[in-house]
């Protein structure tokens, strides 16, 4: 398939339409790197946070589980951060390669580097491989079980871009991919996968359904015209009711994961503090619901972005429990 020519209505400075006007890529990065950094969504860091936070949940919960924090956990913490940045970039590049024809037809996405002509498909593919290889080098520093999980994570990443073409629930596939770090980081610390990590993983999937349904409402009109499916289109006016269900699932499953992880070795105070994480996270999600307006794209993007803070809340409580 031939590369798509530049879109006439792309911003003059080639900034992606939904990136913040003061993002660091457009302000400080060398000009020749900007199209590739835009492919990686480096100008929109919220996705990296949403991929990273479940990793940190898994790590801190694992430390609470066995009560054996060690110096290598500091590298797991940092390695997950670097890996999240790189693999989010590789995944977004893959998404943009597979969706380039659709992106050219949607107002919010036609300014992305491939449909706007800033990067060729071959150039994007090379950039994707480079990011994935660097991330793989970081993965190799973990134990064998975590490395195996990391390699297996490529499967949902590869599948996700095609899900929106065949199912009304592509957000489930995004959740499967984006919360894999909870399993990986737990295993990197403990050496094996445990039930608390699996339950935490499902809590993360429910959270992804919450925030990405909000995000997807920005494109419902364009998606309907070109045949792209999403939970936003499926739920329509009933979105608030569905988001409440995802909220309850997130809080309930995360609370269950905490109980499973801490019931044997942790103190009562640590248990109370850790359970405060999903409780406070639920209140933050409820606050988002009160401000939801599915017809206001600016508000939808704002609510989607505040989920960085939503995901940070349980991490703070888990960290406090470690000190209890």
N, C-alpha and C positions, 0 to 999 in steps of 0.2 A: 504494500500500500504506500502511496506517495505521501510525503510530508504535506501537511496542511499549510497553505500560505498564511502570512501574517493577517491577523484580524484587523479590519480598518478602524474599529472603535476601541482598540486596546489603548491603555493610557500611554501618553507620550514618553514617559520615563520607563515604560515597560513594567511598572509596578502591578502586581496582581491585585485584582479588584477588592478582595476581602482582606487584604493585609493592612495592618495599621500604618497610617501615613508616616509615623516616626520610627518604623522598625529599623533595626541595626543593619540589615542587609542593604537596604536602599540608601542608607545614610553613610555607612562606613566601609562596606566590603568593596574590594577592587572591582571595577566594572566587568572584567572578563569572568569573574566568579559568580556574579549575581544570578544569571539565568539558572545555573546549576544549584545554587543555594535556594532559589525559589522552587525548583523541582523538589528539593528535599524539605520544603516548607520551613526552612530556617527563618523566614520572615514571619512565620505564624507559629510560634513555639508551643502553643497550647496542646497540640497533638503529641509533642514529645513528653510533656508533663503527664498527659493521660495514659501514655504507654509506660512511663517510668514509675508512677505512683504505685500501681499494683506490685511492681518489683519490690519496692521499699516496704510495702505492707507485708509481703511474703517473708522478707528478710527479718524484719523486726518481730513478726509473729513467731518465726522459727527460733529466734533468740529467746523469746519468752517461753517457748515450748520446752526447750532443753536446759534453759538457764545457764548456758555456756557461751557467752559472748567471747569472741577471740579477735586478735588483731587482723586476721584475714577477712573478717566481716567488713572492715573498713574498705578493703579492695573490692569486695562484692558490691558495696554501696556505690563506690566510684565507677566500677566497671559497668554496673547496671545503667548508670547515668550516661556514660559514653556509648554503650550499646544501644540504649533507647534512642539517642540522637541519630546514630548511624542507621539502625534498622528502621526507624520511622522514616528516615530519608530514603532508604532503599525501597521500602514498601510504597511510599508515596510516588516515587519515580515509576515503579512498576504499575501502580494504579493509573498514572497519567499516560503511560505508554498504551495500556489496554483501553483506556477511556478517551483517547484523543479525539475520536470522531464525535462522541457525545459531548465532551467538554466544549467543542467548537459551537455547539448549538444552545448552550446554556449561558445566560447573561453573566452569572457570577463566575463562571469558570473559563470563558473563552479567552481571558487574558493570561491564562497559565502559559508557561514557557513553550510547550509543544504546539498547542493550537495557535498561539500567537506568532510562531515562527522563530522564537528566540533560540531554541535547541532542536536539533534533528532527532529522529527516533534512534538512530545509531549512537549518537552522542549521549542520549539519555540512557540507553542500555549499558554503555560503557561506564557511565557514572553510577548506575545502580550496582553493577558488579563490583566496582571499586569500594563502595560503601559496605557492601555485604562482606567482602573479603577482610576488611579491617575489623568489622564486628566479629567475624569468625576468629580472628587472632585473639581478641579479648576473651571470647568464649573458651578458647583452649586453655586459659589459665584456671578454669574451674574444674571440679571433679568430673569423672566420666559420666555419672548419671545426669548432671546438669548439662554437659556437652550434648548428650543424646537428646535431651529435651529441647535444647536450643536448635539442633538440626531439624527435629520434628516440627518446630514452630514454623518452618518455611512453608509447610503444607497449607495451613489456613491463610497465611499471607498471600500465597499464590492464588488461592481460590477466591478470596474476598472480592476482587474487582468484578468477577463474573456473577456473583450472587444476586446483585441488583437486577440482573437480566432474567432471572428464572424464579425468584421468590419474592414475596412481599416482606420477608424478614431478613434483609441483608445485614441489618444491625446486629443480628445474632452472630453472623460470621465475623463481623468487625469485633464484637466482644470476645469471641473465641481467640482471635489473633491478638487483640490489644491487652488482654489480661493474662497472657501466657507467662509473663514475667513473675506473677505470683507463685506459680509452680516452680519456675526455674530458680528463683532466688531462694525459696525455701529449701530446695534440693541442694543448691550450692553450699548452703550452711550445714544442713543435717546429713547430706550424703544420700538421702533417699526421699521419695515422695511420700507425704503423709495425708491423712484424711482432713486435718484442719486446712491444709493448703488447697485441697480440692474444693472444699466448701467455700473458702475465701475466693477461689477462682470463679465460682458460680455467682458469688456476690458481685464481683467485678463485672461479669457479663450483664447482670441486671442493671448495674449502674450505667454501663455503656448503652443499653437500650434506652435508658432515661435521657442521657445527654445527647445521644446522636439522633434520637427522634426529634428533639428540639432543633438540632442543627439542620436536619433534613427538611424541615418545614420551609426553609428559605427557598427551596427549589421545586416545590410541589407543582407549580404551574408548568414550568419547563419540563419537568420529569414526566408529567402527564402527556405532553405533546410528543415527546420522543420515546415514550414507552419504558422509562426507568421506574422500577418499583421501590418502595420504601415503606417503613412502618408509618411515617408521617402521612403518606397518601392513604395507607390502609386505615389508620385510625381517624383521620379527618377531624371533625368536630368533637369526637370522643377522645381526643388526645389526652386531655387532663385526667380522665378516669384511668386510662392506661398508665400514664406516668405515675399516678398514685400507687398502682399495683407494683410497678418497678421499684418505686421508693421502698415500699414495704418489703419486697423481696431482697433488696440490697441490705437494708438494716437487719432483717431477720437472719439472713444467711451469714452476714459478717459477724453478728452476735453469736451465732452457733459456732462459727469457726473459732472465735475467741474462747468460748467455753471448752471446746474440744482441745484447744492448744494449752490452756492454762490450768485445767482441772486437777492435774496431778502434782505439779511442782511449784506453781506460782503461789504467792501469798494472796490473802483475801483482798488486801489493798490493791495489789497489782491487777487482780481480776476485775475489781470495781473500776479502776482507771481505764483498763483496756476496753471494757464494755461501754465506757463513756464515749469511745470513738464512734462506733456505729450510731449510737443515740444522737450525738451532736451532728454527725453527717446527715442523718435523717432530717433534722430540723433545718439544716442548710438547704437540702433538696426541697423541703416544704416551702421555704422562703422563695425559692425559684418558681415553684408552681403558682404562688400568689401573684407573681409578676408576669406570668406567661400570657402572651398575645400572639397567636399563631399567624396573624395577618401583618405583624410588624417585624420586618426582617432585621432591622437594626437592633431591636430588643431581643430577638432570637439569637443573634450572634453574641450579644452581650451576655445572655444567660448561659450559652454554651461555654464561653470563655471563663466564666466564674467557677466552672467545675474543677479548675486547678485547685482553687481554695477548698472546694468540697472534698476532693481526694486527699488534700493535705491534713484535713481535720483528724481522721483516724490515725494517721501517722504520728501526729503530735501526741495523741493519747497513748499509743503503743510505746512511744519513746519514754513517756512519763512513767508508764508501768514498768519499764525496764529498770528505772531508777528507784522503784518502790521497795 
